[in-house]
Amino acid sequence: MKIGIDLGTKNSLVFVPNKGIVLSEPTVVAVSLIDNKVLAVGQAAKEMIGRTPDSIQVYRPLKEGVIADYRTTQAILKHFITKVNTGLNKFFKPELLIGVPAGISSTEKRAVVESGLAAGAKDVFLANEPVLSAIGAGIPINSSSGHLIVDIGGGTTEVAVISLGSIVYFQSLRVAGDKLDVAVTEFIKEKYNLAIGEQTAEEVKIKIGTALPEKEPKYMEIRGRDLILGLPKNIKISSNEICYAISEPLKEIIQCIKNVLRETPPELSADIMDKGMVIAGGGACLKNIAALISQSTGVPSFIADDSLQCVAKGTGAVLDNLEIYKKSIMTKK
């Protein structure tokens, strides 16, 4: 049996051929420090963030798209395999196809492969996330025409020009959704002397975040801890304040896209201007992100359908034609 995994910094999705996406869970693990035992994985672990005693630590095993903690990454992959394996025999050893950032090192790739094998996989294949994302977004990557994909995930932003089934030029930037959340947290701390948690910052970004200022801003009430008095406090914050808060990390993402466009061969540049670029990943859900990118680069920009699922859907297409893709899009371990 084959399983495709979009192993994301924030969320991971699991694809099984003939079934589609069967699992979508936060990439989070809770560990007991007393006996060094994994207590919870996925959604159950995420619900513990900011609420645990000193004896329990909640980890994100991936940082900026790569493995930061080998053991907890192994635990989360084992969790996925076990969930998919429900009702099958206990000796079940699947082949895993895992999407990895195009810019990771050979050491980082080896860590992913070893984690997968230790979690119970028979074999582990790695494929570049920008290509998987492009396939999942419905881009005909094998054509001789140039296509530009911008995948804004939790830990990394991947910008790649693809033609004839391969990456012609790419840049990988370790600025993405997590950095936007940090920017929101820092802004609220500096302006309102209010400390908010990681989950609150993410919720604010999702509900009222915007890449461009709005004529009629939205408002949201949030609760945190007053840094001066140390007491709980409520404030109301506007979407335009969040727009200002996240403007710096967005500028870095725009600059990365401009760098790729600058290095793209002229013939492929003409194709991209003609067709526009496709934006995928969780960052594509940020309001007005396509308008900001179009405005900043002069290139038409479009949000992919089911942008959060593009990499996972791409693994599905590759698993269906594994022998064909092994030579073209697989990354060397």
Secondary structure as the mmCIF struct_conf table of DSSP 4:
data_model
#
loop_
_struct_conf.conf_type_id
_struct_conf.id
_struct_conf.beg_label_comp_id
_struct_conf.beg_label_asym_id
_struct_conf.beg_label_seq_id
_struct_conf.end_label_comp_id
_struct_conf.end_label_asym_id
_struct_conf.end_label_seq_id
STRN STRN1 LYS A 2 LEU A 7
BEND BEND1 THR A 9 LYS A 10
STRN STRN2 ASN A 11 VAL A 16
TURN_TY1_P TURN_TY1_P1 PRO A 17 LYS A 19
STRN STRN3 GLY A 20 PRO A 26
BEND BEND2 THR A 27 THR A 27
STRN STRN4 VAL A 29 SER A 32
TURN_TY1_P TURN_TY1_P2 LEU A 33 ASN A 36
STRN STRN5 LYS A 37 VAL A 41
TURN_TY1_P TURN_TY1_P3 GLY A 42 GLY A 42
HELX_RH_AL_P HELX_RH_AL_P1 GLN A 43 LYS A 46
TURN_TY1_P TURN_TY1_P4 GLU A 47 GLY A 50
TURN_TY1_P TURN_TY1_P5 ASP A 54 SER A 55
STRN STRN6 ILE A 56 TYR A 59
BEND BEND3 PRO A 61 PRO A 61
STRN STRN7 LEU A 62 LYS A 63
TURN_TY1_P TURN_TY1_P6 GLU A 64 GLY A 65
STRN STRN8 VAL A 66 ILE A 67
BEND BEND4 ALA A 68 ALA A 68
HELX_RH_AL_P HELX_RH_AL_P2 TYR A 70 VAL A 84
TURN_TY1_P TURN_TY1_P7 ASN A 85 GLY A 87
BEND BEND5 LEU A 88 LEU A 88
TURN_TY1_P TURN_TY1_P8 LYS A 90 PHE A 91
STRN STRN9 GLU A 95 VAL A 100
TURN_TY1_P TURN_TY1_P9 ALA A 102 GLY A 103
HELX_RH_AL_P HELX_RH_AL_P3 SER A 106 ALA A 118
TURN_TY1_P TURN_TY1_P10 ALA A 119 GLY A 120
BEND BEND6 LYS A 122 LYS A 122
STRN STRN10 ASP A 123 ASN A 128
HELX_RH_AL_P HELX_RH_AL_P4 GLU A 129 GLY A 136
TURN_TY1_P TURN_TY1_P11 ALA A 137 GLY A 138
TURN_TY1_P TURN_TY1_P12 ILE A 141 ASN A 142
BEND BEND7 SER A 143 SER A 145
STRN STRN11 HIS A 147 ILE A 152
BEND BEND8 GLY A 154 GLY A 155
STRN STRN12 THR A 157 SER A 163
TURN_TY1_P TURN_TY1_P13 LEU A 164 GLY A 165
STRN STRN13 SER A 166 LEU A 173
BEND BEND9 ARG A 174 ARG A 174
BEND BEND10 ALA A 176 ALA A 176
HELX_RH_AL_P HELX_RH_AL_P5 GLY A 177 TYR A 192
STRN STRN14 LEU A 194 ALA A 195
HELX_RH_AL_P HELX_RH_AL_P6 GLU A 198 ILE A 208
STRN STRN15 THR A 210 THR A 210
BEND BEND11 ALA A 211 LEU A 212
BEND BEND12 LYS A 215 GLU A 216
STRN STRN16 TYR A 219 ASP A 226
TURN_TY1_P TURN_TY1_P14 LEU A 227 LEU A 229
BEND BEND13 LEU A 231 LEU A 231
STRN STRN17 PRO A 232 SER A 238
HELX_RH_AL_P HELX_RH_AL_P7 SER A 239 ALA A 245
TURN_TY1_P TURN_TY1_P15 ILE A 246 ILE A 246
HELX_RH_AL_P HELX_RH_AL_P8 SER A 247 GLU A 263
BEND BEND14 THR A 264 THR A 264
HELX_RH_AL_P HELX_RH_AL_P9 PRO A 266 LYS A 275
STRN STRN18 MET A 277 ALA A 280
BEND BEND15 GLY A 281 GLY A 281
HELX_RH_3T_P HELX_RH_3T_P1 GLY A 282 CYS A 285
BEND BEND16 LEU A 286 LEU A 286
STRN STRN19 LYS A 287 LYS A 287
TURN_TY1_P TURN_TY1_P16 ASN A 288 ASN A 288
HELX_RH_AL_P HELX_RH_AL_P10 ILE A 289 THR A 297
BEND BEND17 GLY A 298 VAL A 299
STRN STRN20 SER A 301 ILE A 303
HELX_LH_PP_P HELX_LH_PP_P1 ALA A 304 ALA A 304
TURN_TY1_P TURN_TY1_P17 ASP A 305 ASP A 306
HELX_RH_3T_P HELX_RH_3T_P2 SER A 307 GLN A 309
HELX_RH_AL_P HELX_RH_AL_P11 CYS A 310 ASP A 320
TURN_TY1_P TURN_TY1_P18 ASN A 321 ASN A 321
HELX_RH_AL_P HELX_RH_AL_P12 LEU A 322 SER A 328
TURN_TY1_P TURN_TY1_P19 ILE A 329 ILE A 329
STRN STRN21 MET A 330 MET A 330
HELX_LH_PP_P HELX_LH_PP_P2 THR A 331 LYS A 332
#
